[in-house]
Amino acid sequence: NDDSVSREHAMIRCQGGKVSVCDIGSSSGTSVDGQRIDGCTVTNGDVISMGRSTFTVMSQAPQPVRV
């Protein structure tokens, strides 16, 4: 509930065991570890900032799916 974050601000994607974030045309931008980005791969401990909100990346290694 942060009015400084655009309705469609950024996309966070997990694919192939990697996590990436990209700004999708927000008005205030997206930063990773204090650096403004268009898009980049992130790792555990990186801090994503959007508006006044911050998020710390905490991902687990992919686990095999049992069927």
All heavy atoms as a GROMACS GRO file, in nm:
protein
  482
    1ASN      N    1   0.084  -0.117   0.000
    1ASN     CA    2   0.000   0.000   0.000
    1ASN      C    3   0.089   0.124   0.000
    1ASN      O    4   0.083   0.205   0.091
    1ASN     CB    5  -0.090  -0.004   0.121
    1ASN     CG    6  -0.227   0.052   0.092
    1ASN    OD1    7  -0.256   0.089  -0.022
    1ASN    ND2    8  -0.309   0.058   0.194
    2ASP      N    9   0.176   0.137  -0.100
    2ASP     CA   10   0.272   0.246  -0.111
    2ASP      C   11   0.237   0.329  -0.234
    2ASP      O   12   0.252   0.283  -0.346
    2ASP     CB   13   0.413   0.186  -0.122
    2ASP     CG   14   0.523   0.290  -0.132
    2ASP    OD1   15   0.493   0.409  -0.154
    2ASP    OD2   16   0.640   0.251  -0.118
    3ASP      N   17   0.188   0.451  -0.212
    3ASP     CA   18   0.146   0.533  -0.325
    3ASP      C   19   0.262   0.585  -0.410
    3ASP      O   20   0.240   0.646  -0.514
    3ASP     CB   21   0.056   0.648  -0.280
    3ASP     CG   22   0.124   0.746  -0.185
    3ASP    OD1   23   0.243   0.726  -0.152
    3ASP    OD2   24   0.058   0.842  -0.144
    4SER      N   25   0.386   0.559  -0.368
    4SER     CA   26   0.501   0.597  -0.450
    4SER      C   27   0.542   0.485  -0.546
    4SER      O   28   0.637   0.500  -0.622
    4SER     CB   29   0.620   0.636  -0.362
    4SER     OG   30   0.665   0.524  -0.287
    5VAL      N   31   0.471   0.373  -0.542
    5VAL     CA   32   0.495   0.260  -0.633
    5VAL      C   33   0.385   0.260  -0.739
    5VAL      O   34   0.266   0.269  -0.706
    5VAL     CB   35   0.496   0.126  -0.556
    5VAL    CG1   36   0.511   0.009  -0.652
    5VAL    CG2   37   0.607   0.124  -0.453
    6SER      N   38   0.427   0.254  -0.865
    6SER     CA   39   0.330   0.252  -0.975
    6SER      C   40   0.246   0.125  -0.971
    6SER      O   41   0.289   0.022  -0.918
    6SER     CB   42   0.403   0.258  -1.110
    6SER     OG   43   0.483   0.373  -1.119
    7ARG      N   44   0.128   0.132  -1.028
    7ARG     CA   45   0.040   0.015  -1.031
    7ARG      C   46   0.110  -0.102  -1.099
    7ARG      O   47   0.101  -0.216  -1.055
    7ARG     CB   48  -0.089   0.049  -1.105
    7ARG     CG   49  -0.185  -0.068  -1.113
    7ARG     CD   50  -0.315  -0.023  -1.170
    7ARG     NE   51  -0.386   0.050  -1.067
    7ARG     CZ   52  -0.506   0.015  -1.022
    7ARG    NH1   53  -0.568  -0.087  -1.075
    7ARG    NH2   54  -0.564   0.082  -0.927
    8GLU      N   55   0.179  -0.078  -1.208
    8GLU     CA   56   0.263  -0.179  -1.276
    8GLU      C   57   0.404  -0.123  -1.275
    8GLU      O   58   0.444  -0.049  -1.362
    8GLU     CB   59   0.212  -0.205  -1.416
    8GLU     CG   60   0.077  -0.273  -1.416
    8GLU     CD   61   0.032  -0.314  -1.555
    8GLU    OE1   62   0.110  -0.302  -1.652
    8GLU    OE2   63  -0.084  -0.357  -1.566
    9HIS      N   64   0.481  -0.158  -1.174
    9HIS     CA   65   0.609  -0.095  -1.146
    9HIS      C   66   0.728  -0.177  -1.195
    9HIS      O   67   0.814  -0.126  -1.266
    9HIS     CB   68   0.621  -0.072  -0.994
    9HIS     CG   69   0.728   0.022  -0.955
    9HIS    ND1   70   0.701   0.150  -0.915
    9HIS    CD2   71   0.863   0.008  -0.953
    9HIS    CE1   72   0.816   0.212  -0.889
    9HIS    NE2   73   0.915   0.126  -0.910
   10ALA      N   74   0.732  -0.302  -1.155
   10ALA     CA   75   0.846  -0.388  -1.189
   10ALA      C   76   0.799  -0.532  -1.197
   10ALA      O   77   0.692  -0.567  -1.148
   10ALA     CB   78   0.956  -0.375  -1.084
   11MET      N   79   0.882  -0.614  -1.261
   11MET     CA   80   0.853  -0.757  -1.270
   11MET      C   81   0.968  -0.834  -1.207
   11MET      O   82   1.085  -0.806  -1.237
   11MET     CB   83   0.836  -0.800  -1.416
   11MET     CG   84   0.810  -0.947  -1.429
   11MET     SD   85   0.769  -1.006  -1.596
   11MET     CE   86   0.858  -0.900  -1.704
   12ILE      N   87   0.934  -0.927  -1.119
   12ILE     CA   88   1.034  -1.016  -1.059
   12ILE      C   89   1.006  -1.154  -1.115
   12ILE      O   90   0.895  -1.204  -1.109
   12ILE     CB   91   1.024  -1.015  -0.905
   12ILE    CG1   92   1.050  -0.873  -0.853
   12ILE    CG2   93   1.121  -1.115  -0.846
   12ILE    CD1   94   1.023  -0.856  -0.706
   13ARG      N   95   1.110  -1.214  -1.170
   13ARG     CA   96   1.093  -1.344  -1.238
   13ARG      C   97   1.197  -1.442  -1.186
   13ARG      O   98   1.313  -1.408  -1.168
   13ARG     CB   99   1.111  -1.324  -1.388
   13ARG     CG  100   1.114  -1.454  -1.465
   13ARG     CD  101   1.131  -1.430  -1.611
   13ARG     NE  102   1.001  -1.390  -1.663
   13ARG     CZ  103   0.981  -1.335  -1.780
   13ARG    NH1  104   1.082  -1.309  -1.859
   13ARG    NH2  105   0.861  -1.304  -1.820
   14CYS      N  106   1.152  -1.566  -1.164
   14CYS     CA  107   1.241  -1.675  -1.130
   14CYS      C  108   1.234  -1.775  -1.244
   14CYS      O  109   1.128  -1.831  -1.272
   14CYS     CB  110   1.200  -1.740  -0.999
   14CYS     SG  111   1.310  -1.874  -0.948
   15GLN      N  112   1.346  -1.793  -1.312
   15GLN     CA  113   1.347  -1.882  -1.428
   15GLN      C  114   1.485  -1.946  -1.438
   15GLN      O  115   1.587  -1.878  -1.429
   15GLN     CB  116   1.316  -1.803  -1.555
   15GLN     CG  117   1.302  -1.886  -1.678
   15GLN     CD  118   1.253  -1.803  -1.796
   15GLN    OE1  119   1.266  -1.682  -1.799
   15GLN    NE2  120   1.196  -1.869  -1.894
   16GLY      N  121   1.486  -2.074  -1.457
   16GLY     CA  122   1.612  -2.147  -1.472
   16GLY      C  123   1.702  -2.136  -1.351
   16GLY      O  124   1.824  -2.135  -1.363
   17GLY      N  125   1.642  -2.123  -1.231
   17GLY     CA  126   1.720  -2.115  -1.109
   17GLY      C  127   1.777  -1.977  -1.081
   17GLY      O  128   1.851  -1.959  -0.984
   18LYS      N  129   1.743  -1.876  -1.163
   18LYS     CA  130   1.792  -1.740  -1.142
   18LYS      C  131   1.674  -1.647  -1.118
   18LYS      O  132   1.567  -1.665  -1.175
   18LYS     CB  133   1.872  -1.692  -1.262
   18LYS     CG  134   1.999  -1.772  -1.282
   18LYS     CD  135   2.082  -1.714  -1.392
   18LYS     CE  136   2.209  -1.799  -1.405
   18LYS     NZ  137   2.301  -1.742  -1.499
   19VAL      N  138   1.696  -1.546  -1.035
   19VAL     CA  139   1.594  -1.446  -1.006
   19VAL      C  140   1.637  -1.315  -1.071
   19VAL      O  141   1.751  -1.272  -1.056
   19VAL     CB  142   1.574  -1.427  -0.854
   19VAL    CG1  143   1.469  -1.322  -0.825
   19VAL    CG2  144   1.537  -1.559  -0.787
   20SER      N  145   1.545  -1.253  -1.143
   20SER     CA  146   1.576  -1.125  -1.206
   20SER      C  147   1.464  -1.026  -1.176
   20SER      O  148   1.351  -1.064  -1.145
   20SER     CB  149   1.594  -1.141  -1.357
   20SER     OG  150   1.475  -1.188  -1.416
   21VAL      N  151   1.498  -0.898  -1.184
   21VAL     CA  152   1.400  -0.792  -1.165
   21VAL      C  153   1.420  -0.691  -1.278
   21VAL      O  154   1.533  -0.665  -1.319
   21VAL     CB  155   1.415  -0.724  -1.026
   21VAL    CG1  156   1.550  -0.662  -1.007
   21VAL    CG2  157   1.307  -0.622  -1.003
   22CYS      N  158   1.310  -0.641  -1.331
   22CYS     CA  159   1.320  -0.536  -1.432
   22CYS      C  160   1.210  -0.433  -1.409
   22CYS      O  161   1.098  -0.467  -1.372
   22CYS     CB  162   1.317  -0.592  -1.574
   22CYS     SG  163   1.163  -0.668  -1.622
   23ASP      N  164   1.247  -0.308  -1.426
   23ASP     CA  165   1.152  -0.198  -1.417
   23ASP      C  166   1.068  -0.201  -1.543
   23ASP      O  167   1.119  -0.224  -1.652
   23ASP     CB  168   1.227  -0.066  -1.405
   23ASP     CG  169   1.133   0.049  -1.378
   23ASP    OD1  170   1.105   0.073  -1.260
   23ASP    OD2  171   1.089   0.113  -1.475
   24ILE      N  172   0.937  -0.181  -1.530
   24ILE     CA  173   0.851  -0.185  -1.648
   24ILE      C  174   0.787  -0.049  -1.674
   24ILE      O  175   0.667  -0.037  -1.693
   24ILE     CB  176   0.746  -0.299  -1.640
   24ILE    CG1  177   0.665  -0.292  -1.512
   24ILE    CG2  178   0.813  -0.434  -1.653
   24ILE    CD1  179   0.551  -0.394  -1.507
   25GLY      N  180   0.872   0.054  -1.673
   25GLY     CA  181   0.826   0.188  -1.708
   25GLY      C  182   0.766   0.265  -1.592
   25GLY      O  183   0.682   0.352  -1.614
   26SER      N  184   0.810   0.238  -1.471
   26SER     CA  185   0.756   0.309  -1.355
   26SER      C  186   0.800   0.455  -1.357
   26SER      O  187   0.901   0.490  -1.419
   26SER     CB  188   0.803   0.243  -1.226
   26SER     OG  189   0.943   0.262  -1.210
   27SER      N  190   0.727   0.540  -1.287
   27SER     CA  191   0.762   0.681  -1.285
   27SER      C  192   0.877   0.711  -1.187
   27SER      O  193   0.955   0.801  -1.210
   27SER     CB  194   0.641   0.767  -1.250
   27SER     OG  195   0.586   0.726  -1.126
   28SER      N  196   0.890   0.632  -1.081
   28SER     CA  197   0.996   0.660  -0.982
   28SER      C  198   1.115   0.566  -0.992
   28SER      O  199   1.213   0.582  -0.919
   28SER     CB  200   0.937   0.653  -0.840
   28SER     OG  201   0.886   0.525  -0.812
   29GLY      N  202   1.111   0.466  -1.080
   29GLY     CA  203   1.226   0.378  -1.101
   29GLY      C  204   1.236   0.265  -1.000
   29GLY      O  205   1.165   0.260  -0.900
   30THR      N  206   1.327   0.174  -1.031
   30THR     CA  207   1.355   0.057  -0.947
   30THR      C  208   1.506   0.052  -0.924
   30THR      O  209   1.583   0.075  -1.017
   30THR     CB  210   1.308  -0.072  -1.016
   30THR    OG1  211   1.167  -0.062  -1.043
   30THR    CG2  212   1.333  -0.195  -0.931
   31SER      N  213   1.548   0.020  -0.802
   31SER     CA  214   1.690   0.011  -0.770
   31SER      C  215   1.721  -0.124  -0.708
   31SER      O  216   1.637  -0.185  -0.642
   31SER     CB  217   1.729   0.120  -0.669
   31SER     OG  218   1.708   0.248  -0.723
   32VAL      N  219   1.844  -0.169  -0.730
   32VAL     CA  220   1.896  -0.288  -0.664
   32VAL      C  221   2.026  -0.246  -0.596
   32VAL      O  222   2.117  -0.193  -0.661
   32VAL     CB  223   1.921  -0.404  -0.764
   32VAL    CG1  224   1.990  -0.520  -0.694
   32VAL    CG2  225   1.789  -0.450  -0.826
   33ASP      N  226   2.032  -0.266  -0.465
   33ASP     CA  227   2.147  -0.227  -0.384
   33ASP      C  228   2.187  -0.082  -0.408
   33ASP      O  229   2.304  -0.047  -0.418
   33ASP     CB  230   2.265  -0.321  -0.408
   33ASP     CG  231   2.238  -0.462  -0.359
   33ASP    OD1  232   2.155  -0.479  -0.267
   33ASP    OD2  233   2.298  -0.557  -0.413
   34GLY      N  234   2.086   0.005  -0.420
   34GLY     CA  235   2.110   0.148  -0.432
   34GLY      C  236   2.139   0.198  -0.573
   34GLY      O  237   2.154   0.317  -0.594
   35GLN      N  238   2.147   0.108  -0.671
   35GLN     CA  239   2.175   0.146  -0.809
   35GLN      C  240   2.048   0.133  -0.892
   35GLN      O  241   1.987   0.026  -0.895
   35GLN     CB  242   2.284   0.056  -0.869
   35GLN     CG  243   2.417   0.063  -0.796
   35GLN     CD  244   2.481   0.199  -0.807
   35GLN    OE1  245   2.488   0.257  -0.915
   35GLN    NE2  246   2.526   0.252  -0.695
   36ARG      N  247   2.010   0.240  -0.959
   36ARG     CA  248   1.890   0.236  -1.044
   36ARG      C  249   1.914   0.139  -1.159
   36ARG      O  250   2.022   0.138  -1.219
   36ARG     CB  251   1.858   0.375  -1.096
   36ARG     CG  252   1.721   0.381  -1.156
   36ARG     CD  253   1.674   0.522  -1.165
   36ARG     NE  254   1.545   0.524  -1.231
   36ARG     CZ  255   1.460   0.622  -1.223
   36ARG    NH1  256   1.491   0.728  -1.151
   36ARG    NH2  257   1.346   0.618  -1.285
   37ILE      N  258   1.815   0.056  -1.190
   37ILE     CA  259   1.830  -0.046  -1.293
   37ILE      C  260   1.714  -0.042  -1.391
   37ILE      O  261   1.606   0.007  -1.360
   37ILE     CB  262   1.840  -0.189  -1.232
   37ILE    CG1  263   1.719  -0.222  -1.142
   37ILE    CG2  264   1.966  -0.204  -1.149
   37ILE    CD1  265   1.616  -0.308  -1.209
   38ASP      N  266   1.740  -0.093  -1.512
   38ASP     CA  267   1.632  -0.124  -1.606
   38ASP      C  268   1.596  -0.270  -1.587
   38ASP      O  269   1.481  -0.308  -1.593
   38ASP     CB  270   1.676  -0.098  -1.750
   38ASP     CG  271   1.690   0.049  -1.781
   38ASP    OD1  272   1.610   0.130  -1.730
   38ASP    OD2  273   1.781   0.085  -1.856
   39GLY      N  274   1.700  -0.354  -1.564
   39GLY     CA  275   1.682  -0.496  -1.540
   39GLY      C  276   1.813  -0.559  -1.501
   39GLY      O  277   1.918  -0.514  -1.545
   40CYS      N  278   1.808  -0.659  -1.416
   40CYS     CA  279   1.931  -0.730  -1.377
   40CYS      C  280   1.895  -0.858  -1.302
   40CYS      O  281   1.784  -0.876  -1.256
   40CYS     CB  282   2.022  -0.642  -1.292
   40CYS     SG  283   1.962  -0.606  -1.127
   41THR      N  284   1.994  -0.945  -1.290
   41THR     CA  285   1.982  -1.066  -1.210
   41THR      C  286   2.015  -1.029  -1.066
   41THR      O  287   2.106  -0.949  -1.041
   41THR     CB  288   2.079  -1.174  -1.260
   41THR    OG1  289   2.047  -1.204  -1.396
   41THR    CG2  290   2.068  -1.302  -1.178
   42VAL      N  291   1.940  -1.084  -0.971
   42VAL     CA  292   1.964  -1.057  -0.829
   42VAL      C  293   1.997  -1.187  -0.758
   42VAL      O  294   1.963  -1.295  -0.805
   42VAL     CB  295   1.843  -0.987  -0.763
   42VAL    CG1  296   1.824  -0.848  -0.819
   42VAL    CG2  297   1.716  -1.068  -0.777
   43THR      N  298   2.066  -1.174  -0.645
   43THR     CA  299   2.103  -1.290  -0.564
   43THR      C  300   2.063  -1.265  -0.419
   43THR      O  301   2.026  -1.154  -0.382
   43THR     CB  302   2.255  -1.318  -0.572
   43THR    OG1  303   2.326  -1.203  -0.526
   43THR    CG2  304   2.298  -1.350  -0.714
   44ASN      N  305   2.072  -1.370  -0.338
   44ASN     CA  306   2.035  -1.359  -0.197
   44ASN      C  307   2.106  -1.241  -0.132
   44ASN      O  308   2.225  -1.221  -0.151
   44ASN     CB  309   2.070  -1.487  -0.122
   44ASN     CG  310   1.970  -1.596  -0.148
   44ASN    OD1  311   1.856  -1.572  -0.182
   44ASN    ND2  312   2.013  -1.720  -0.134
   45GLY      N  313   2.029  -1.164  -0.056
   45GLY     CA  314   2.083  -1.050   0.016
   45GLY      C  315   2.071  -0.919  -0.059
   45GLY      O  316   2.084  -0.812   0.001
   46ASP      N  317   2.049  -0.922  -0.192
   46ASP     CA  318   2.030  -0.798  -0.266
   46ASP      C  319   1.902  -0.729  -0.218
   46ASP      O  320   1.805  -0.795  -0.180
   46ASP     CB  321   2.018  -0.823  -0.416
   46ASP     CG  322   2.152  -0.857  -0.481
   46ASP    OD1  323   2.257  -0.837  -0.418
   46ASP    OD2  324   2.149  -0.904  -0.597
   47VAL      N  325   1.904  -0.596  -0.220
   47VAL     CA  326   1.789  -0.518  -0.175
   47VAL      C  327   1.727  -0.447  -0.295
   47VAL      O  328   1.794  -0.370  -0.363
   47VAL     CB  329   1.829  -0.416  -0.067
   47VAL    CG1  330   1.710  -0.330  -0.027
   47VAL    CG2  331   1.886  -0.487   0.056
   48ILE      N  332   1.600  -0.477  -0.322
   48ILE     CA  333   1.525  -0.415  -0.430
   48ILE      C  334   1.443  -0.302  -0.370
   48ILE      O  335   1.373  -0.321  -0.270
   48ILE     CB  336   1.431  -0.517  -0.497
   48ILE    CG1  337   1.510  -0.634  -0.554
   48ILE    CG2  338   1.348  -0.450  -0.606
   48ILE    CD1  339   1.424  -0.751  -0.598
   49SER      N  340   1.452  -0.182  -0.431
   49SER     CA  341   1.376  -0.066  -0.384
   49SER      C  342   1.283  -0.018  -0.494
   49SER      O  343   1.323  -0.003  -0.609
   49SER     CB  344   1.471   0.048  -0.346
   49SER     OG  345   1.560   0.008  -0.246
   50MET      N  346   1.158   0.004  -0.455
   50MET     CA  347   1.055   0.061  -0.543
   50MET      C  348   0.983   0.165  -0.461
   50MET      O  349   0.922   0.131  -0.359
   50MET     CB  350   0.957  -0.047  -0.588
   50MET     CG  351   1.015  -0.158  -0.668
   50MET     SD  352   0.887  -0.279  -0.705
   50MET     CE  353   0.983  -0.429  -0.701
   51GLY      N  354   0.988   0.291  -0.503
   51GLY     CA  355   0.927   0.397  -0.424
   51GLY      C  356   0.988   0.400  -0.286
   51GLY      O  357   1.110   0.394  -0.270
   52ARG      N  358   0.904   0.402  -0.182
   52ARG     CA  359   0.953   0.400  -0.044
   52ARG      C  360   0.963   0.258   0.012
   52ARG      O  361   0.998   0.239   0.128
   52ARG     CB  362   0.860   0.484   0.044
   52ARG     CG  363   0.867   0.633   0.015
   52ARG     CD  364   0.780   0.715   0.109
   52ARG     NE  365   0.639   0.681   0.100
   52ARG     CZ  366   0.553   0.736   0.015
   52ARG    NH1  367   0.594   0.828  -0.069
   52ARG    NH2  368   0.426   0.700   0.015
   53SER      N  369   0.934   0.158  -0.069
   53SER     CA  370   0.934   0.018  -0.024
   53SER      C  371   1.065  -0.051  -0.062
   53SER      O  372   1.120  -0.026  -0.168
   53SER     CB  373   0.818  -0.059  -0.088
   53SER     OG  374   0.695  -0.003  -0.048
   54THR      N  375   1.112  -0.137   0.028
   54THR     CA  376   1.233  -0.216  -0.001
   54THR      C  377   1.204  -0.363   0.028
   54THR      O  378   1.124  -0.397   0.116
   54THR     CB  379   1.354  -0.171   0.083
   54THR    OG1  380   1.322  -0.183   0.222
   54THR    CG2  381   1.395  -0.028   0.051
   55PHE      N  382   1.271  -0.449  -0.048
   55PHE     CA  383   1.255  -0.594  -0.037
   55PHE      C  384   1.393  -0.657  -0.040
   55PHE      O  385   1.476  -0.618  -0.122
   55PHE     CB  386   1.174  -0.649  -0.155
   55PHE     CG  387   1.046  -0.574  -0.181
   55PHE    CD1  388   1.044  -0.464  -0.263
   55PHE    CD2  389   0.929  -0.616  -0.120
   55PHE    CE1  390   0.926  -0.395  -0.286
   55PHE    CE2  391   0.810  -0.546  -0.143
   55PHE     CZ  392   0.810  -0.437  -0.225
   56THR      N  393   1.418  -0.753   0.045
   56THR     CA  394   1.545  -0.826   0.043
   56THR      C  395   1.522  -0.960  -0.024
   56THR      O  396   1.428  -1.033   0.011
   56THR     CB  397   1.598  -0.848   0.186
   56THR    OG1  398   1.615  -0.720   0.248
   56THR    CG2  399   1.732  -0.921   0.184
   57VAL      N  400   1.607  -0.993  -0.122
   57VAL     CA  401   1.594  -1.119  -0.195
   57VAL      C  402   1.636  -1.234  -0.105
   57VAL      O  403   1.744  -1.233  -0.047
   57VAL     CB  404   1.682  -1.118  -0.323
   57VAL    CG1  405   1.675  -1.252  -0.395
   57VAL    CG2  406   1.640  -1.004  -0.414
   58MET      N  407   1.548  -1.332  -0.091
   58MET     CA  408   1.574  -1.451  -0.010
   58MET      C  409   1.516  -1.570  -0.085
   58MET      O  410   1.403  -1.610  -0.062
   58MET     CB  411   1.509  -1.436   0.128
   58MET     CG  412   1.564  -1.320   0.208
   58MET     SD  413   1.475  -1.285   0.359
   58MET     CE  414   1.494  -1.438   0.448
   59SER      N  415   1.593  -1.623  -0.178
   59SER     CA  416   1.543  -1.734  -0.258
   59SER      C  417   1.614  -1.864  -0.220
   59SER      O  418   1.727  -1.862  -0.172
   59SER     CB  419   1.562  -1.706  -0.408
   59SER     OG  420   1.699  -1.696  -0.438
   60GLN      N  421   1.544  -1.973  -0.241
   60GLN     CA  422   1.601  -2.104  -0.214
   60GLN      C  423   1.647  -2.165  -0.345
   60GLN      O  424   1.597  -2.131  -0.453
   60GLN     CB  425   1.498  -2.195  -0.151
   60GLN     CG  426   1.452  -2.152  -0.015
   60GLN     CD  427   1.348  -2.248   0.041
   60GLN    OE1  428   1.271  -2.306  -0.031
   60GLN    NE2  429   1.348  -2.261   0.172
   61ALA      N  430   1.740  -2.257  -0.335
   61ALA     CA  431   1.781  -2.332  -0.454
   61ALA      C  432   1.662  -2.412  -0.504
   61ALA      O  433   1.580  -2.460  -0.426
   61ALA     CB  434   1.897  -2.424  -0.419
   62PRO      N  435   1.649  -2.426  -0.636
   62PRO     CA  436   1.538  -2.506  -0.691
   62PRO      C  437   1.540  -2.647  -0.635
   62PRO      O  438   1.644  -2.707  -0.617
   62PRO     CB  439   1.564  -2.508  -0.840
   62PRO     CG  440   1.665  -2.404  -0.867
   62PRO     CD  441   1.739  -2.379  -0.738
   63GLN      N  442   1.421  -2.698  -0.605
   63GLN     CA  443   1.407  -2.833  -0.552
   63GLN      C  444   1.345  -2.922  -0.661
   63GLN      O  445   1.256  -2.877  -0.733
   63GLN     CB  446   1.317  -2.833  -0.429
   63GLN     CG  447   1.369  -2.745  -0.316
   63GLN     CD  448   1.499  -2.796  -0.261
   63GLN    OE1  449   1.514  -2.916  -0.234
   63GLN    NE2  450   1.595  -2.707  -0.243
   64PRO      N  451   1.389  -3.046  -0.671
   64PRO     CA  452   1.327  -3.134  -0.770
   64PRO      C  453   1.181  -3.161  -0.737
   64PRO      O  454   1.143  -3.165  -0.620
   64PRO     CB  455   1.410  -3.265  -0.760
   64PRO     CG  456   1.482  -3.255  -0.630
   64PRO     CD  457   1.492  -3.110  -0.593
   65VAL      N  458   1.102  -3.173  -0.840
   65VAL     CA  459   0.960  -3.202  -0.822
   65VAL      C  460   0.940  -3.352  -0.824
   65VAL      O  461   0.988  -3.420  -0.914
   65VAL     CB  462   0.878  -3.136  -0.935
   65VAL    CG1  463   0.731  -3.173  -0.922
   65VAL    CG2  464   0.896  -2.985  -0.935
   66ARG      N  465   0.872  -3.404  -0.724
   66ARG     CA  466   0.846  -3.548  -0.718
   66ARG      C  467   0.706  -3.574  -0.766
   66ARG      O  468   0.611  -3.509  -0.725
   66ARG     CB  469   0.864  -3.598  -0.576
   66ARG     CG  470   1.007  -3.580  -0.531
   66ARG     CD  471   1.028  -3.635  -0.395
   66ARG     NE  472   1.167  -3.610  -0.359
   66ARG     CZ  473   1.214  -3.612  -0.239
   66ARG    NH1  474   1.134  -3.640  -0.138
   66ARG    NH2  475   1.340  -3.588  -0.216
   67VAL      N  476   0.694  -3.670  -0.856
   67VAL     CA  477   0.561  -3.706  -0.907
   67VAL      C  478   0.529  -3.850  -0.879
   67VAL      O  479   0.611  -3.930  -0.854
   67VAL     CB  480   0.550  -3.680  -1.058
   67VAL    CG1  481   0.540  -3.530  -1.079
   67VAL    CG2  482   0.663  -3.740  -1.134
   0.00000   0.00000   0.00000
